Structures are given as structure tokens and as C-alpha cells.
Amino acid sequence: MMLLGYVLFAIIALFQLSFYPPAPSFIVNFQMSEDLLKQLGSYKAQLQQVEAALSTDPENEDLLKLQKDLSEVIDLTKDLLTSQPSEGTATANSSDAAPLKHRWSVGDRCMTVWSQDGQVYEAEIEEIDGENGTAAITFSGYGNAEVVPLQNLKPAEEGKHSEDDGKSKSRKEQIADQREYKKKKAQKKVLRMKELEQEREDQKSKWQSFNNKAYNKNKKGQVKRSIFASPESVNGKVGVGTCGIADKPMTTYHDTSKYNVRHLMPQ
């Protein structure tokens, strides 16, 4: 549940910054990825133990169901891990070979796509890496920084023309879109983490049940103590196991010597 609480804390922080683009997500992604990797390792270890038990009892229905559920949780965890990297990576790779149409300098204003929502915003170039063909930019009015390929930058004049033509959204509309995008993304992540936590709790209870069954199965071979064994206390009686239980007294013995016919036989 600690991981779910961390996600809820992150959502509160996002809504506090609702008028600004979110801070770079690589720090949050790194911490969440580290937690998910630990969980993934735990699931894989449990799956190996279940598979080892199946090798001796391949038709055990409980083990087969547990194996299937663990595999589903592992796949879900892997999906969450693969969704952590920045969405801008694919854009960077797709434009490596494109020729530069504009010579950029530090301090130039440009228009570029924000990787979180795919919308175009005005930005300022802070640094240029000519060797890798990238530029560090800061979105104007927001302060959010990103590193983008130079091929993805457009002159600010082109952005102004498109805005005059009605193709670009106003600043107020952009902020509203960003807020809605962050809200939906946070809600989706919380739902997935709740699903993952529920799966983990289910697997935990199933694993405990499986271990208890295995423990009880091993105890079947133990020898039970006989009621005719020597009693441990000085007041104990051999062969008496239920005397005085449920208000039942000890069985009484009646003298039948008067019915013995041996005294009638001639001496």
C-alpha cells in the first residue's frame, strides 16, 4: 500500500501546479520504476517456487491457478515499467536524418511540441548540442524545460501565422487542455496502481494459503499419541481419554461375585 500512497501524493502535487506544465517527470519515473522493479523481482521469485512445486504435483489446481495469476501480475508490472520512459523518445529517433531548415542560436525563440500533450508552445533556446543535434529549451511563461531535437523546432513567426489562421489555441485554452490532460493521466495511473495492488494482495493471500496447505500436508505423517501411553502427570490414568468430559462420570464397576456358580460345585 506504500506505493499506492506515493501515487496519491503525486496527484496532489500535480493539482497544486495546475496552472503550469508539470515538472520534468524523469525523477518521479525513476523512483516509481525502482519500486516496480522490486515488486517484479518478488513476483518472479514466487512464480519460480510455484513452478518448482508444480514439477512434483503438475495437476494441482491451486498451484495452476496461482501460476496463472502470478503471470498476469508480472505482465501488468512490465506494462507499467514500459510506460515510464518519456514519450518524446520516439519523436527524437524519427527525425535524426532530417536536414536542418533553420540555423538556431542560443536565445532564439521558437515553437515546439510539448511531449506530454502533443501541443505546440512557444519556447526559448537555452543551449544547443551540435554533436547530438539537440537543444535545451524552456517554454515561455511556464518555465518547464525539455531537450528536443533541432529538427522539431520551428521559427516563432510560423507559430504566429498559424495562430492568426486559427490553427493554434489561445494561452487560456492551452492551460485548460494541460490541466485536463494531467487530470486524466493521473486518474488512469491511480486506477492501474490500484489494480496492481489488489492483484498483489490476492497473490499474497493465495501464497499464504498454499504454504499452510503444504505445512498441514507434511504434518500428516506424524505419529499420533496413543491413549494407552504412560500418562505425563501422576494423577493420569492409562486408557482413559474422555472421563469427566461433557458431564459424563467415569464408568462404575458392579461386583458380580454372588452370581458366580463356582461355590455350588462339589469340592
Beta strands, then each sheet from edge to edge (+ up, - down):
strand 1: 109-113
strand 2: 120-129
strand 3: 134-139
strand 4: 145-149
strand 5: 154-155
sheet 1: 4+ 3- 2+ 1- 5+
end
